Amino acid sequence: MSLTPRRERGRPREFDLNQALDNAMLVFRRQGFHGASITDLGAAMQLTAGSIYKAFGDKHGLFLQVFERYLQLRHQALRHALENQPDGRSAIKQLLQFYFDSSRDLQGRLGCMVVNSTVEQNLLEEPLAQRVREIVLSNRTRLVQLIEQGQQDGSVNPDIHAQAGAEMLLCVLFGMRVVAKNDNLQHEEQSLALILKMLD
């Protein structure tokens, strides 16, 4: 499925694509894929239902573009957060802090589109579900790489099974985003220290 809005030849786009996607993102994050109606999305995007269908094909097409936009923004922010970390352990600590920061207040209530979509994955059509699975696998692979980096530079215990450690960290990160939808996480500093102990 194309990730480029459809438009008639020679006809200029009549709305700011990224702004429209960002507005739709808020609706999908609050209500999930199935809970978000075209009426709700249209109101947030300031577009008619006809304009949404013309530009994105259907709600699935819109969601895919919103999902990719969310990933782009998150990856940019995460890359910035992990820049210039001296070793693998420090990078993992910074990644954990990034998730703690993302789990506070309004951002915490909205939740993570990856986590939210994983929870309702069995309700998604296969192209959407497959994309969600790809991103979860990519997140786990990144964690494996950080653990292995730490083992190579001496900041992470070399006896730790990198795949198992990555799976445990992934459960922690996803769990943060689920719990934070109800209330701010408590005892962040102590929790961070406990999580990092598994790397000793």
MDTraj code that builds the backbone (N, CA, C; nanometers):
import mdtraj as md
import numpy as np

residues = "MET SER LEU THR PRO ARG ARG GLU ARG GLY ARG PRO ARG GLU PHE ASP LEU ASN GLN ALA LEU ASP ASN ALA MET LEU VAL PHE ARG ARG GLN GLY PHE HIS GLY ALA SER ILE THR ASP LEU GLY ALA ALA MET GLN LEU THR ALA GLY SER ILE TYR LYS ALA PHE GLY ASP LYS HIS GLY LEU PHE LEU GLN VAL PHE GLU ARG TYR LEU GLN LEU ARG HIS GLN ALA LEU ARG HIS ALA LEU GLU ASN GLN PRO ASP GLY ARG SER ALA ILE LYS GLN LEU LEU GLN PHE TYR PHE ASP SER SER ARG ASP LEU GLN GLY ARG LEU GLY CYS MET VAL VAL ASN SER THR VAL GLU GLN ASN LEU LEU GLU GLU PRO LEU ALA GLN ARG VAL ARG GLU ILE VAL LEU SER ASN ARG THR ARG LEU VAL GLN LEU ILE GLU GLN GLY GLN GLN ASP GLY SER VAL ASN PRO ASP ILE HIS ALA GLN ALA GLY ALA GLU MET LEU LEU CYS VAL LEU PHE GLY MET ARG VAL VAL ALA LYS ASN ASP ASN LEU GLN HIS GLU GLU GLN SER LEU ALA LEU ILE LEU LYS MET LEU ASP".split()
xyz = np.array([
    [0.0847, -0.1190, 0.0000],
    [0.0000, 0.0000, 0.0000],
    [0.0882, 0.1238, 0.0000],
    [0.0589, 0.2188, -0.0848],
    [0.1412, 0.3389, -0.0964],
    [0.1271, 0.4248, 0.0283],
    [0.2359, 0.4867, 0.0678],
    [0.2338, 0.5771, 0.1811],
    [0.2290, 0.7221, 0.1371],
    [0.1959, 0.7445, 0.0098],
    [0.1842, 0.8794, -0.0448],
    [0.0373, 0.9089, -0.0725],
    [-0.0175, 1.0216, -0.0209],
    [-0.1575, 1.0518, -0.0444],
    [-0.1899, 1.0566, -0.1933],
    [-0.3069, 1.0055, -0.2272],
    [-0.3521, 1.0108, -0.3656],
    [-0.3997, 1.1509, -0.4000],
    [-0.3757, 1.1933, -0.5200],
    [-0.4340, 1.3197, -0.5663],
    [-0.4427, 1.3166, -0.7176],
    [-0.5327, 1.3917, -0.7685],
    [-0.5523, 1.3954, -0.9118],
    [-0.4352, 1.4673, -0.9786],
    [-0.4022, 1.4253, -1.1013],
    [-0.2911, 1.4828, -1.1744],
    [-0.3077, 1.6346, -1.1868],
    [-0.2020, 1.7053, -1.1483],
    [-0.2019, 1.8501, -1.1663],
    [-0.2779, 1.9268, -1.0601],
    [-0.3408, 1.8558, -0.9668],
    [-0.4190, 1.9251, -0.8650],
    [-0.3355, 1.9419, -0.7384],
    [-0.3166, 2.0628, -0.6885],
    [-0.2317, 2.0828, -0.5711],
    [-0.2959, 2.0250, -0.4456],
    [-0.2124, 1.9778, -0.3542],
    [-0.2630, 1.9301, -0.2264],
    [-0.3189, 2.0493, -0.1501],
    [-0.4342, 2.0311, -0.0891],
    [-0.5034, 2.1426, -0.0275],
    [-0.4866, 2.1465, 0.1239],
    [-0.3958, 2.0656, 0.1765],
    [-0.3730, 2.0668, 0.3203],
    [-0.2284, 2.0290, 0.3471],
    [-0.1815, 2.0668, 0.4658],
    [-0.0464, 2.0333, 0.5084],
    [-0.0475, 1.8876, 0.5547],
    [0.0231, 1.8024, 0.4823],
    [0.0167, 1.6582, 0.5092],
    [0.0636, 1.6251, 0.6501],
    [0.1811, 1.6749, 0.6887],
    [0.2342, 1.6385, 0.8198],
    [0.1452, 1.6883, 0.9330],
    [0.0893, 1.8080, 0.9179],
    [0.0006, 1.8595, 1.0214],
    [-0.1262, 1.7755, 1.0308],
    [-0.1785, 1.7355, 0.9162],
    [-0.2977, 1.6505, 0.9158],
    [-0.2681, 1.5165, 0.9818],
    [-0.1525, 1.4583, 0.9507],
    [-0.1154, 1.3304, 1.0108],
    [-0.0951, 1.3445, 1.1608],
    [-0.0334, 1.4536, 1.2034],
    [-0.0120, 1.4754, 1.3467],
    [-0.1447, 1.4897, 1.4203],
    [-0.2409, 1.5562, 1.3585],
    [-0.3724, 1.5712, 1.4207],
    [-0.4451, 1.4368, 1.4278],
    [-0.4347, 1.3581, 1.3223],
    [-0.4957, 1.2250, 1.3226],
    [-0.4271, 1.1351, 1.4246],
    [-0.2975, 1.1548, 1.4430],
    [-0.2210, 1.0738, 1.5374],
    [-0.2780, 1.0838, 1.6786],
    [-0.3184, 1.2039, 1.7177],
    [-0.3753, 1.2229, 1.8509],
    [-0.5024, 1.1408, 1.8682],
    [-0.5840, 1.1359, 1.7640],
    [-0.7085, 1.0584, 1.7707],
    [-0.6786, 0.9100, 1.7806],
    [-0.5883, 0.8601, 1.6964],
    [-0.5546, 0.7180, 1.6997],
    [-0.4901, 0.6793, 1.8330],
    [-0.4088, 0.7659, 1.8887],
    [-0.3438, 0.7336, 2.0156],
    [-0.4441, 0.7322, 2.1303],
    [-0.5411, 0.8206, 2.1260],
    [-0.6422, 0.8241, 2.2321],
    [-0.7410, 0.7086, 2.2198],
    [-0.7830, 0.6788, 2.0973],
    [-0.8966, 0.5894, 2.0761],
    [-0.8620, 0.4558, 2.0131],
    [-0.7385, 0.4402, 1.9672],
    [-0.7024, 0.3161, 1.8988],
    [-0.7546, 0.3169, 1.7564],
    [-0.7115, 0.2164, 1.6789],
    [-0.7522, 0.2120, 1.5390],
    [-0.9026, 0.1957, 1.5246],
    [-0.9597, 0.0984, 1.5945],
    [-1.1023, 0.0705, 1.5772],
    [-1.1901, 0.1738, 1.6458],
    [-1.1399, 0.2344, 1.7530],
    [-1.2200, 0.3338, 1.8230],
    [-1.2266, 0.4675, 1.7524],
    [-1.1328, 0.4928, 1.6624],
    [-1.1285, 0.6213, 1.5908],
    [-1.2214, 0.6162, 1.4701],
    [-1.3201, 0.7020, 1.4681],
    [-1.4138, 0.7062, 1.3552],
    [-1.3650, 0.8080, 1.2521],
    [-1.4125, 0.7939, 1.1312],
    [-1.3788, 0.8903, 1.0264],
    [-1.4289, 1.0295, 1.0657],
    [-1.5420, 1.0354, 1.1348],
    [-1.5941, 1.1641, 1.1812],
    [-1.4965, 1.2298, 1.2780],
    [-1.4469, 1.1520, 1.3756],
    [-1.3496, 1.2048, 1.4717],
    [-1.2213, 1.2482, 1.4014],
    [-1.1754, 1.1648, 1.3097],
    [-1.0517, 1.1951, 1.2385],
    [-1.0679, 1.3199, 1.1527],
    [-1.1809, 1.3300, 1.0847],
    [-1.2063, 1.4464, 1.0004],
    [-1.2098, 1.5751, 1.0801],
    [-1.2722, 1.5693, 1.1989],
    [-1.2784, 1.6880, 1.2834],
    [-1.1386, 1.7301, 1.3283],
    [-1.0566, 1.6332, 1.3662],
    [-0.9208, 1.6637, 1.4113],
    [-0.8336, 1.7152, 1.2975],
    [-0.8497, 1.6563, 1.1792],
    [-0.7671, 1.6923, 1.0642],
    [-0.8217, 1.8125, 0.9888],
    [-0.9451, 1.8550, 1.0228],
    [-1.0146, 1.9634, 0.9531],
    [-1.0308, 1.9292, 0.8048],
    [-1.0707, 1.8034, 0.7814],
    [-1.0958, 1.7536, 0.6463],
    [-1.2307, 1.6847, 0.6438],
    [-1.2964, 1.6871, 0.5300],
    [-1.4198, 1.6129, 0.5146],
    [-1.3871, 1.4653, 0.4972],
    [-1.4870, 1.3801, 0.5197],
    [-1.4668, 1.2367, 0.4988],
    [-1.4255, 1.2100, 0.3550],
    [-1.4859, 1.2821, 0.2614],
    [-1.4510, 1.2632, 0.1206],
    [-1.3056, 1.2965, 0.0925],
    [-1.2552, 1.4021, 0.1553],
    [-1.1157, 1.4403, 0.1363],
    [-1.0210, 1.3355, 0.1941],
    [-1.0596, 1.2779, 0.3088],
    [-0.9761, 1.1732, 0.3699],
    [-0.9692, 1.0518, 0.2777],
    [-1.0853, 1.0101, 0.2256],
    [-1.0871, 0.8924, 0.1378],
    [-1.0102, 0.9196, 0.0090],
    [-1.0213, 1.0414, -0.0425],
    [-0.9516, 1.0755, -0.1667],
    [-0.8007, 1.0763, -0.1452],
    [-0.7571, 1.1276, -0.0299],
    [-0.6137, 1.1418, -0.0041],
    [-0.5487, 1.0115, 0.0417],
    [-0.6220, 0.9320, 0.1216],
    [-0.5593, 0.8164, 0.1857],
    [-0.6220, 0.6823, 0.1478],
    [-0.7290, 0.6837, 0.0756],
    [-0.7929, 0.5592, 0.0327],
    [-0.8982, 0.5119, 0.1305],
    [-0.8592, 0.4892, 0.2551],
    [-0.9519, 0.4476, 0.3604],
    [-0.8835, 0.4678, 0.4945],
    [-0.9494, 0.4251, 0.6022],
    [-0.8924, 0.4466, 0.7350],
    [-0.7625, 0.3687, 0.7526],
    [-0.7532, 0.2517, 0.6897],
    [-0.6300, 0.1737, 0.6982],
    [-0.5137, 0.2491, 0.6342],
    [-0.5386, 0.3081, 0.5175],
    [-0.4343, 0.3850, 0.4506],
    [-0.3904, 0.5035, 0.5336],
    [-0.4872, 0.5709, 0.5965],
    [-0.4547, 0.6838, 0.6830],
    [-0.3740, 0.6372, 0.8029],
    [-0.4158, 0.5281, 0.8653],
    [-0.3461, 0.4788, 0.9835],
    [-0.2019, 0.4433, 0.9510],
    [-0.1807, 0.3788, 0.8374],
    [-0.0444, 0.3416, 0.7987],
    [0.0449, 0.4646, 0.7863],
    [-0.0084, 0.5698, 0.7261],
    [0.0720, 0.6915, 0.7120],
    [0.0963, 0.7574, 0.8472],
    [-0.0049, 0.7582, 0.9326],
    [0.0110, 0.8139, 1.0673],
    [0.1139, 0.7319, 1.1452],
    [0.1063, 0.6012, 1.1326],
    [0.1983, 0.5116, 1.2019],
    [0.3425, 0.5385, 1.1591],
    [0.3631, 0.5533, 1.0284],
    [0.4977, 0.5813, 0.9782],
    [0.5462, 0.7190, 1.0241],
    [0.4566, 0.8137, 1.0286],
    [0.4913, 0.9478, 1.0778],
    [0.5314, 0.9404, 1.2253],
    [0.4559, 0.8657, 1.3038],
    [0.4880, 0.8471, 1.4458],
    [0.6260, 0.7842, 1.4616],
    [0.6530, 0.6791, 1.3843],
    [0.7823, 0.6128, 1.3920],
    [0.8956, 0.7084, 1.3553],
    [0.8732, 0.7880, 1.2510],
    [0.9756, 0.8837, 1.2080],
    [1.0095, 0.9809, 1.3203],
    [0.9072, 1.0368, 1.3837],
    [0.9287, 1.1336, 1.4905],
    [0.9955, 1.0700, 1.6115],
    [0.9507, 0.9495, 1.6480],
    [1.0084, 0.8807, 1.7630],
    [1.1535, 0.8429, 1.7378],
    [1.1819, 0.7924, 1.6183],
    [1.3186, 0.7513, 1.5873],
    [1.4133, 0.8709, 1.5875],
    [1.3662, 0.9840, 1.5373],
    [1.4489, 1.1046, 1.5403],
    [1.4804, 1.1441, 1.6836],
    [1.3783, 1.1429, 1.7685],
    [1.3978, 1.1814, 1.9084],
    [1.4890, 1.0820, 1.9800],
    [1.4723, 0.9534, 1.9512],
    [1.5531, 0.8519, 2.0179],
    [1.6983, 0.8580, 1.9716],
    [1.7192, 0.8791, 1.8420],
    [1.8564, 0.8927, 1.7924],
    [1.9273, 1.0091, 1.8616],
    [1.8562, 1.1188, 1.8770],
    [1.9138, 1.2352, 1.9446],
    [1.9479, 1.2013, 2.0898],
    [1.8583, 1.1267, 2.1560],
    [1.8799, 1.0922, 2.2963],
    [1.9997, 0.9999, 2.3143],
    [2.0262, 0.9144, 2.2162],
    [2.1326, 0.8150, 2.2290],
    [2.2659, 0.8608, 2.1720],
    [2.2683, 0.9815, 2.1163],
    [2.3925, 1.0331, 2.0583],
    [2.5000, 1.0500, 2.1657],
    [2.6222, 1.0129, 2.1284],
    [2.7403, 1.0397, 2.2115],
    [2.7383, 0.9693, 2.3464],
    [2.6658, 0.8572, 2.3564],
    [2.6730, 0.7791, 2.4795],
    [2.8059, 0.7031, 2.4809],
    [2.8770, 0.7018, 2.5947],
    [3.0125, 0.6465, 2.5971],
    [3.0210, 0.4951, 2.5856],
    [2.9133, 0.4242, 2.6212],
    [2.9180, 0.2778, 2.6155],
    [2.7763, 0.2218, 2.6062],
    [2.7681, 0.0899, 2.5890],
    [2.6386, 0.0258, 2.5707],
    [2.5466, 0.0420, 2.6900],
    [2.6001, 0.0289, 2.8091],
    [2.5179, 0.0429, 2.9296],
    [2.4591, 0.1831, 2.9396],
    [2.5398, 0.2829, 2.9099],
    [2.4907, 0.4206, 2.9140],
    [2.3804, 0.4415, 2.8107],
    [2.3950, 0.3805, 2.6938],
    [2.2922, 0.3926, 2.5906],
    [2.1620, 0.3274, 2.6359],
    [2.1725, 0.2103, 2.7008],
    [2.0526, 0.1437, 2.7520],
    [1.9874, 0.2281, 2.8609],
    [2.0691, 0.2851, 2.9493],
    [2.0148, 0.3718, 3.0546],
    [1.9427, 0.4914, 2.9941],
    [2.0006, 0.5500, 2.8914],
    [1.9384, 0.6657, 2.8275],
    [1.8101, 0.6257, 2.7568],
    [1.8085, 0.5070, 2.6960],
    [1.6870, 0.4587, 2.6301],
    [1.5755, 0.4392, 2.7333],
    [1.6110, 0.3795, 2.8466],
    [1.5121, 0.3617, 2.9537],
    [1.4603, 0.4967, 3.0018],
    [1.5500, 0.5941, 3.0182],
    [1.5077, 0.7279, 3.0611],
    [1.4158, 0.7914, 2.9570],
    [1.4465, 0.7673, 2.8292],
    [1.3630, 0.8186, 2.7203],
    [1.2200, 0.7652, 2.7342],
    [1.2071, 0.6372, 2.7673],
    [1.0735, 0.5786, 2.7840],
    [1.0061, 0.6312, 2.9103],
    [1.0825, 0.6484, 3.0176],
    [1.0237, 0.7076, 3.1376],
    [0.9713, 0.8481, 3.1064],
    [1.0513, 0.9277, 3.0372],
    [1.0102, 1.0636, 3.0020],
    [0.8850, 1.0630, 2.9148],
    [0.8758, 0.9648, 2.8246],
    [0.7609, 0.9559, 2.7335],
    [0.6358, 0.9049, 2.8030],
    [0.6521, 0.8550, 2.9252],
    [0.5396, 0.7935, 2.9955],
    [0.4753, 0.8867, 3.0968],
    [0.5173, 1.0127, 3.0971],
    [0.4621, 1.1066, 3.1940],
    [0.3471, 1.1877, 3.1357],
    [0.2567, 1.2272, 3.2233],
    [0.1544, 1.3278, 3.1940],
    [0.0768, 1.2966, 3.0653],
    [0.0578, 1.3959, 2.9782],
    [-0.0273, 1.3760, 2.8612],
    [0.0289, 1.2697, 2.7683],
    [0.1607, 1.2722, 2.7435],
    [0.2193, 1.1728, 2.6547],
    [0.1982, 1.0318, 2.7091],
    [0.2070, 1.0184, 2.8403],
    [0.1817, 0.8884, 2.9015],
    [0.0376, 0.8438, 2.8828],
    [-0.0577, 0.9375, 2.8976],
    [-0.1989, 0.9028, 2.8817],
    [-0.2295, 0.8624, 2.7373],
    [-0.1670, 0.9324, 2.6424],
    [-0.1906, 0.8997, 2.5020],
    [-0.1340, 0.7632, 2.4669],
    [-0.0231, 0.7283, 2.5278],
    [0.0380, 0.5992, 2.5017],
    [0.1222, 0.5987, 2.3751],
    [0.1826, 0.4849, 2.3512],
    [0.2704, 0.4631, 2.2363],
    [0.1910, 0.3944, 2.1261],
    [0.1998, 0.4443, 2.0038],
    [0.1243, 0.3833, 1.8940],
    [0.1676, 0.2402, 1.8684],
    [0.2955, 0.2105, 1.8895],
    [0.3423, 0.0731, 1.8694],
    [0.2813, -0.0190, 1.9742],
    [0.2883, 0.0237, 2.1006],
    [0.2339, -0.0584, 2.2090],
    [0.0823, -0.0703, 2.1967],
    [0.0147, 0.0424, 2.1728],
    [-0.1307, 0.0387, 2.1582],
    [-0.1725, -0.0547, 2.0450],
    [-0.1004, -0.0485, 1.9343],
    [-0.1339, -0.1314, 1.8185],
    [-0.1005, -0.2777, 1.8433],
    [0.0047, -0.3025, 1.9222],
    [0.0381, -0.4399, 1.9579],
    [-0.0731, -0.5016, 2.0404],
    [-0.1290, -0.4239, 2.1326],
    [-0.2363, -0.4732, 2.2185],
    [-0.3591, -0.5119, 2.1363],
    [-0.3925, -0.4327, 2.0329],
    [-0.5111, -0.4629, 1.9518],
    [-0.4742, -0.5265, 1.8175],
    [-0.3561, -0.5899, 1.8131],
    [-0.3059, -0.6443, 1.6881],
    [-0.3996, -0.7470, 1.6267],
    [-0.4648, -0.8285, 1.7110],
    [-0.5532, -0.9316, 1.6576],
    [-0.6783, -0.8724, 1.5932],
    [-0.7012, -0.7424, 1.6113],
    [-0.8164, -0.6764, 1.5504],
    [-0.7779, -0.6018, 1.4225],
    [-0.6478, -0.5949, 1.3938],
    [-0.6018, -0.5209, 1.2773],
    [-0.6003, -0.6100, 1.1540],
    [-0.6199, -0.5486, 1.0382],
    [-0.6031, -0.6235, 0.9147],
    [-0.4559, -0.6579, 0.8971],
    [-0.4291, -0.7642, 0.8220],
    [-0.2953, -0.8224, 0.8171],
    [-0.1853, -0.7235, 0.7789],
    [-0.2026, -0.6360, 0.6783],
    [-0.0935, -0.5424, 0.6476],
    [-0.0553, -0.4546, 0.7665],
    [-0.1543, -0.4114, 0.8433],
    [-0.1260, -0.3305, 0.9608],
    [-0.0595, -0.4140, 1.0691],
    [-0.1142, -0.5328, 1.0929],
    [-0.0582, -0.6211, 1.1956],
    [0.0852, -0.6589, 1.1624],
    [0.1132, -0.6850, 1.0350],
    [0.2486, -0.7206, 0.9941],
    [0.3462, -0.6063, 1.0188],
    [0.3032, -0.4850, 0.9905],
    [0.3907, -0.3692, 1.0126],
    [0.4203, -0.3532, 1.1616],
    [0.3200, -0.3743, 1.2457],
    [0.3413, -0.3656, 1.3902],
    [0.4416, -0.4716, 1.4349],
    [0.4271, -0.5946, 1.3849],
    [0.5207, -0.7011, 1.4213],
    [0.6632, -0.6665, 1.3798],
    [0.6774, -0.6058, 1.2622],
    [0.8105, -0.5671, 1.2142],
    [0.8766, -0.4671, 1.3087],
    [0.7985, -0.3721, 1.3576],
    [0.8555, -0.2692, 1.4446],
    [0.8915, -0.3269, 1.5808],
    [0.8082, -0.4153, 1.6344],
    [0.8405, -0.4791, 1.7621],
    [0.9702, -0.5590, 1.7484],
    [0.9843, -0.6336, 1.6384],
    [1.1063, -0.7098, 1.6138],
    [1.2267, -0.6169, 1.6013],
    [1.2071, -0.5038, 1.5329],
    [1.3148, -0.4059, 1.5180],
    [1.3573, -0.3496, 1.6527],
    [1.2603, -0.3230, 1.7398],
    [1.2921, -0.2727, 1.8741],
    [1.3730, -0.3755, 1.9531],
    [1.3340, -0.5025, 1.9435],
    [1.4076, -0.6077, 2.0141],
    [1.5496, -0.6197, 1.9598],
    [1.5634, -0.6113, 1.8277],
    [1.6964, -0.6194, 1.7666],
    [1.7859, -0.5052, 1.8138],
    [1.7295, -0.3850, 1.8249],
    [1.8075, -0.2702, 1.8736],
    [1.8578, -0.2965, 2.0150],
    [1.7727, -0.3556, 2.0987],
    [1.8127, -0.3843, 2.2362],
    [1.9225, -0.4901, 2.2412],
    [1.9118, -0.5913, 2.1563],
    [2.0177, -0.6920, 2.1479],
    [2.1498, -0.6258, 2.1118],
    [2.1461, -0.5368, 2.0151],
    [2.2675, -0.4687, 1.9711],
    [2.3289, -0.3846, 2.0824],
    [2.2448, -0.3172, 2.1612],
    [2.2967, -0.2354, 2.2706],
    [2.3583, -0.3222, 2.3796],
    [2.2952, -0.4349, 2.4099],
    [2.3519, -0.5253, 2.5098],
    [2.4852, -0.5805, 2.4613],
    [2.4900, -0.6234, 2.3358],
    [2.6147, -0.6769, 2.2801],
    [2.7231, -0.5693, 2.2750],
    [2.6839, -0.4464, 2.2455],
    [2.7804, -0.3356, 2.2478],
    [2.8386, -0.3206, 2.3877],
    [2.7502, -0.3264, 2.4879],
    [2.7961, -0.3147, 2.6256],
    [2.8866, -0.4289, 2.6669],
    [2.8567, -0.5476, 2.6185],
    [2.9420, -0.6625, 2.6499],
    [3.0798, -0.6478, 2.5864],
    [3.0827, -0.5889, 2.4687],
    [3.2106, -0.5691, 2.4003],
    [3.2950, -0.4601, 2.4653],
    [3.2277, -0.3560, 2.5167],
    [3.3049, -0.2470, 2.5773],
    [3.3222, -0.2644, 2.7285],
    [3.2674, -0.3734, 2.7830],
    [3.2888, -0.4045, 2.9239],
    [3.1895, -0.3432, 3.0203],
    [3.0869, -0.2748, 2.9714],
    [2.9911, -0.2092, 3.0610],
    [2.8716, -0.2983, 3.0954],
    [2.8588, -0.4130, 3.0282],
    [2.7502, -0.5085, 3.0526],
    [2.8122, -0.6460, 3.0759],
    [2.7582, -0.7193, 3.1702],
    [2.8079, -0.8533, 3.2035],
    [2.8113, -0.9415, 3.0780],
    [2.9268, -0.9964, 3.0425],
    [2.9369, -1.0777, 2.9209],
    [2.8626, -1.2101, 2.9293],
    [2.8265, -1.2525, 3.0513],
    [2.7558, -1.3797, 3.0672],
    [2.6060, -1.3679, 3.0419],
    [2.5549, -1.2470, 3.0292],
    [2.4114, -1.2277, 3.0037],
    [2.3774, -1.2763, 2.8635],
    [2.2684, -1.3489, 2.8521],
    [2.2185, -1.3929, 2.7222],
    [2.1546, -1.2708, 2.6554],
    [2.2154, -1.2216, 2.5478],
    [2.1725, -1.0948, 2.4883],
    [2.0275, -1.0988, 2.4416],
    [1.9866, -1.2093, 2.3803],
    [1.8486, -1.2191, 2.3305],
    [1.7490, -1.2183, 2.4462],
    [1.7794, -1.2960, 2.5507],
    [1.6895, -1.3005, 2.6662],
    [1.6855, -1.1656, 2.7365],
    [1.8025, -1.1009, 2.7500],
    [1.8053, -0.9693, 2.8126],
    [1.7253, -0.8676, 2.7342],
    [1.7342, -0.8739, 2.6008],
    [1.6588, -0.7813, 2.5158],
    [1.5089, -0.8036, 2.5312],
    [1.4674, -0.9298, 2.5385],
    [1.3249, -0.9583, 2.5557],
    [1.2747, -0.9045, 2.6893],
    [1.3555, -0.9209, 2.7946],
    [1.3157, -0.8691, 2.9252],
    [1.3036, -0.7167, 2.9223],
    [1.4019, -0.6496, 2.8628],
    [1.3965, -0.5040, 2.8537],
    [1.2764, -0.4580, 2.7713],
    [1.2474, -0.5303, 2.6633],
    [1.1328, -0.4936, 2.5800],
    [1.0032, -0.5032, 2.6601],
    [0.9908, -0.6075, 2.7418],
    [0.8721, -0.6213, 2.8264],
    [0.8607, -0.5046, 2.9236],
    [0.9748, -0.4634, 2.9795],
    [0.9752, -0.3505, 3.0719],
    [0.9327, -0.2226, 3.0010],
    [0.9900, -0.1970, 2.8837],
    [0.9599, -0.0737, 2.8105],
    [0.8139, -0.0681, 2.7692],
    [0.7627, -0.1786, 2.7144],
    [0.6227, -0.1806, 2.6736],
    [0.5314, -0.1717, 2.7948],
    [0.5710, -0.2377, 2.9038],
    [0.4903, -0.2316, 3.0255],
    [0.4803, -0.0909, 3.0806],
    [0.5890, -0.0152, 3.0707],
    [0.5864, 0.1252, 3.1140],
    [0.4736, 0.2007, 3.0449],
    [0.4660, 0.1839, 2.9116],
    [0.3705, 0.2625, 2.8341],
    [0.2274, 0.2205, 2.8640],
    [0.2060, 0.0933, 2.8959],
    [0.0708, 0.0469, 2.9296],
    [0.0282, 0.1019, 3.0653],
    [0.1149, 0.0877, 3.1661],
    [0.0827, 0.1343, 3.3015],
    [0.0616, 0.2854, 3.3031],
    [0.1428, 0.3585, 3.2259],
    [0.1374, 0.5054, 3.2282],
    [0.0097, 0.5611, 3.1667],
    [-0.0672, 0.4795, 3.0963],
    [-0.1948, 0.5279, 3.0413],
    [-0.2944, 0.5573, 3.1529],
    [-0.2726, 0.5002, 3.2710],
    [-0.3621, 0.5229, 3.3835],
    [-0.3119, 0.6322, 3.4781],
    [-0.1813, 0.6357, 3.4989],
    [-0.1274, 0.7345, 3.5930],
    [0.0235, 0.7440, 3.5721],
    [0.0832, 0.8516, 3.6214],
    [0.2283, 0.8648, 3.6134],
    [0.2953, 0.7506, 3.6886],
    [0.4065, 0.7024, 3.6328],
    [0.4845, 0.6008, 3.7014],
    [0.5474, 0.6607, 3.8263],
    [0.5522, 0.5824, 3.9314],
    [0.6104, 0.6273, 4.0574],
    [0.7517, 0.5708, 4.0720],
    [0.8371, 0.6389, 4.1471],
    [0.9701, 0.5891, 4.1829],
    [1.0558, 0.5604, 4.0600],
    [1.0617, 0.6566, 3.9680],
    [1.1378, 0.6361, 3.8443],
    [1.2849, 0.6063, 3.8717],
    [1.3460, 0.6842, 3.9581],
    [1.4894, 0.6690, 3.9822],
    [1.5215, 0.5307, 4.0375],
    [1.4405, 0.4857, 4.1348],
    [1.4633, 0.3545, 4.1936],
    [1.4366, 0.2428, 4.0923],
    [1.3321, 0.2611, 4.0125],
    [1.2995, 0.1606, 3.9117],
    [1.4109, 0.1496, 3.8082],
    [1.4641, 0.2637, 3.7661],
    [1.5725, 0.2638, 3.6679],
    [1.6938, 0.1892, 3.7222],
    [1.7268, 0.2127, 3.8476],
    [1.8419, 0.1453, 3.9086],
    [1.8203, -0.0057, 3.9151],
    [1.6984, -0.0476, 3.9487],
    [1.6683, -0.1907, 3.9558],
    [1.6776, -0.2563, 3.8189],
    [1.6265, -0.1890, 3.7177],
    [1.6306, -0.2458, 3.5824],
    [1.7749, -0.2631, 3.5358],
    [1.8572, -0.1639, 3.5645],
    [1.9967, -0.1679, 3.5194],
    [2.0767, -0.2768, 3.5912],
    [2.0313, -0.3202, 3.7099],
    [2.1015, -0.4252, 3.7830],
    [2.1056, -0.5555, 3.7028],
    [2.0080, -0.5735, 3.6156],
    [2.0070, -0.6983, 3.5378],
    [2.1241, -0.7034, 3.4386],
    [2.1901, -0.5914, 3.4176],
    [2.3049, -0.5888, 3.3272],
    [2.4364, -0.6161, 3.3994],
    [2.4319, -0.6266, 3.5332],
    [2.5548, -0.6469, 3.6101],
    [2.6025, -0.7921, 3.6015],
])
top = md.Topology()
chain = top.add_chain()
for i, resn in enumerate(residues, 1):
    res = top.add_residue(resn, chain, resSeq=i)
    for name in ("N", "CA", "C"):
        top.add_atom(name, md.element.get_by_symbol(name[0]), res)
traj = md.Trajectory(xyz[None], top)
